[in-house]
Protein backbone atom coordinates (compact mmCIF):
# COMPACT_ATOMS: atom_id res chain seq x y z
CA UNK A 1 0.00 0.00 0.00
CA UNK A 2 2.86 2.40 0.84
CA UNK A 3 4.50 1.72 -2.53
CA UNK A 4 1.30 2.55 -4.41
CA UNK A 5 0.80 5.75 -2.42
CA UNK A 6 4.38 6.82 -3.11
CA UNK A 7 3.87 6.09 -6.80
CA UNK A 8 0.72 8.23 -6.85
CA UNK A 9 2.52 11.06 -5.04
CA UNK A 10 5.44 10.97 -7.47
CA UNK A 11 3.06 10.81 -10.43
CA UNK A 12 1.06 13.76 -9.15
CA UNK A 13 4.24 15.74 -8.55
CA UNK A 14 5.49 14.96 -12.05
CA UNK A 15 2.19 15.99 -13.62
CA UNK A 16 2.12 19.20 -11.58
CA UNK A 17 5.65 19.97 -12.67
CA UNK A 18 4.79 19.34 -16.31
CA UNK A 19 1.74 21.57 -15.98
CA UNK A 20 3.85 24.35 -14.46
CA UNK A 21 6.48 23.98 -17.17
CA UNK A 22 3.78 24.06 -19.86
CA UNK A 23 2.13 27.15 -18.38
CA UNK A 24 5.42 29.05 -18.05
CA UNK A 25 7.19 27.90 -21.20
CA UNK A 26 4.35 28.13 -23.73
CA UNK A 27 3.90 31.91 -23.55
CA UNK A 28 7.67 32.37 -23.71
CA UNK A 29 7.97 30.10 -26.73
CA UNK A 30 5.04 31.83 -28.41
CA UNK A 31 6.75 35.19 -27.88
CA UNK A 32 9.96 33.82 -29.41
CA UNK A 33 8.30 32.38 -32.54
CA UNK A 34 9.09 35.39 -34.76
CA UNK A 35 12.75 35.24 -33.73
CA UNK A 36 12.87 31.47 -34.22
CA UNK A 37 11.29 31.90 -37.65
CA UNK A 38 13.95 34.41 -38.63
CA UNK A 39 16.71 32.11 -37.41
CA UNK A 40 15.27 29.15 -39.29
CA UNK A 41 15.54 31.14 -42.53
CA UNK A 42 19.24 31.73 -41.84
CA UNK A 43 20.31 28.08 -41.69
CA UNK A 44 23.99 28.95 -41.50
CA UNK A 45 23.33 30.68 -38.17
CA UNK A 46 21.55 27.66 -36.71
CA UNK A 47 24.14 25.20 -38.01
CA UNK A 48 27.00 27.42 -36.89
CA UNK A 49 25.45 27.65 -33.44
CA UNK A 50 25.15 23.86 -33.28
CA UNK A 51 28.82 23.46 -34.21
CA UNK A 52 29.81 26.06 -31.62
CA UNK A 53 27.91 24.09 -28.98
CA UNK A 54 28.91 20.60 -30.16
CA UNK A 55 32.66 21.19 -30.45
CA UNK A 56 33.38 22.14 -26.82
CA UNK A 57 30.88 19.65 -25.42
CA UNK A 58 32.35 16.79 -27.42
CA UNK A 59 35.91 17.84 -26.60
CA UNK A 60 35.17 18.07 -22.89
CA UNK A 61 33.24 14.78 -22.73
CA UNK A 62 35.93 12.84 -24.56
CA UNK A 63 38.76 14.53 -22.68
CA UNK A 64 37.17 13.59 -19.35
CA UNK A 65 36.71 9.99 -20.49
CA UNK A 66 40.28 9.91 -21.80
CA UNK A 67 41.63 11.03 -18.41
CA UNK A 68 40.04 8.00 -16.74
CA UNK A 69 40.86 5.49 -19.44
CA UNK A 70 42.68 6.32 -22.69
CA UNK A 71 40.36 6.36 -25.69
CA UNK A 72 41.25 4.52 -28.88
CA UNK A 73 42.51 6.66 -31.74
CA UNK A 74 39.60 5.51 -33.89
CA UNK A 75 37.12 7.05 -31.44
CA UNK A 76 38.95 10.39 -31.56
CA UNK A 77 39.00 10.21 -35.37
CA UNK A 78 35.29 9.41 -35.51
CA UNK A 79 34.44 12.38 -33.29
CA UNK A 80 36.80 14.68 -35.20
CA UNK A 81 35.33 13.56 -38.51
CA UNK A 82 31.83 14.20 -37.20
CA UNK A 83 32.74 17.71 -36.07
CA UNK A 84 34.53 18.42 -39.37
CA UNK A 85 31.49 17.30 -41.37
CA UNK A 86 29.19 19.42 -39.21
CA UNK A 87 31.47 22.40 -39.76
CA UNK A 88 31.61 21.76 -43.51
CA UNK A 89 27.81 21.62 -43.62
CA UNK A 90 27.52 24.81 -41.58
CA UNK A 91 29.95 26.71 -43.78
CA UNK A 92 28.11 25.74 -46.93
CA UNK A 93 31.24 26.05 -49.04
CA UNK A 94 30.43 22.86 -50.93
CA UNK A 95 27.02 24.12 -52.04
CA UNK A 96 23.47 23.89 -50.80
CA UNK A 97 23.01 20.35 -52.14
CA UNK A 98 25.87 19.05 -49.97
CA UNK A 99 24.73 20.79 -46.78
CA UNK A 100 22.17 18.24 -45.66
CA UNK A 101 24.21 15.09 -46.37
CA UNK A 102 27.27 16.60 -44.66
CA UNK A 103 25.28 17.66 -41.62
CA UNK A 104 23.50 14.30 -41.31
CA UNK A 105 26.74 12.34 -41.76
CA UNK A 106 28.49 14.56 -39.21
CA UNK A 107 25.67 14.18 -36.70
CA UNK A 108 25.64 10.41 -37.09
CA UNK A 109 29.42 10.17 -36.75
CA UNK A 110 29.40 12.37 -33.66
CA UNK A 111 26.50 10.47 -32.09
CA UNK A 112 28.28 7.19 -32.83
CA UNK A 113 31.42 8.45 -31.11
CA UNK A 114 29.43 9.43 -28.03
CA UNK A 115 27.59 6.09 -28.00
CA UNK A 116 30.92 4.27 -28.28
CA UNK A 117 32.29 6.36 -25.42
CA UNK A 118 29.21 5.61 -23.30
CA UNK A 119 29.48 1.89 -24.03
CA UNK A 120 33.14 1.93 -22.97
CA UNK A 121 32.24 3.74 -19.76
CA UNK A 122 29.52 1.20 -18.88
CA UNK A 123 31.78 -1.73 -19.71
CA UNK A 124 33.99 -0.83 -16.75
N, C-alpha and C positions, 0 to 999 in steps of 0.2 A: 504494500500500500504506500509506503514511504517513497519507493522508487517511482511509482506512477505520479505521485503528487509533485515530486521534484521535476519529473519530465514535463508536467503541465506548467509548472512555474517557469522553467527554462523556455518552454515554447511560448508562453505568454510574454515573457521578457523579450524574446527574439522578435516576435510579431510587433510588440510595442516599439522596439528599436527600429525595425523596418518602416513602420508607420511614421515615426519621427523623421527618419532619414528622407523618406518620400516627401513629407510635408515641407521640409527645409530645403531639400535639393531641387525639387521640381521648379519652384519659382526662380531659383538661381540659374538653373539650366535654361529655362525659357528666356530669361533675360540675356543669356549669352548666345542664343541661337543666331542672331545676326553676325556676331563676331565669328562664331564657328563656321557659318556659311561662307564668310569672306576667306577664312583660312583654308577651307576645303577647296576653294577655287585656286588658291596658290599652293599647289601640291608640293612644290619644292620646299616651302616653309615647313609643312607638316613632316615631310620625309627628313628634312634637315634636323628638325627638332627631335625626331625619333633617333637619328644617328647620334645626336649630341647627348641623348639620355642613355642609349644602349652602350656606347663605347665605354664610359666610365663605370657603369654598372657591371658590364661583362668583365672589364679589367679587374675591378675590385673583387668580384666573386671568384674569378679564377686565381687571382693572386693569393687570396685567403686560403683557398683549397690547396694551392701549390705549397704554401708555407707548412701545412700539416702533413702533406704527402705529395711529393713531386708529381706533376701531371705529365702524361706522355706528350711528346712533341706533336703527335697527330692531333691531339685535342686542341693544343694551342693553334695549330694551323687551321683546323676547322673553324674555330672561333674567329681567327683573323680573317679567313676567307669570307665568313659571313659578314663581318663588319665592313670589309672592303666592298663586297657586293652591295650592301645597303648604302654605302657612301656613293658608289658608282650610280646606283639608281636615284639617289637624292640629287646628285649633281646634274643628271640628265645629259651629260656630254655625249652619250652614245645614241641619243635620239629618244623620242617619245615612245616608239615601239619597243625599245629595250628596257624601259623603266620598270614596267610591271614584272617581267621575268627576272630581272636583276634583283628587285626588291623581294620577290617571293623566294628566290633561291637563297638570298642572303638571310632572310628570316628563318627559313628552314635549317640552314647550316648553323646559324646561331642557336636556335632552339635545340638542335641535335647536340651541339657542344654542351649546352647547359644540362640536357637530360643525361648525357654521358657523365658529366661531372657529378650530378646528383646520384646516379647509379653507383659510381665509385665511392661516394661518401657513405651510402647506405650499405655497401658491401663490407665496410669495416666498422 
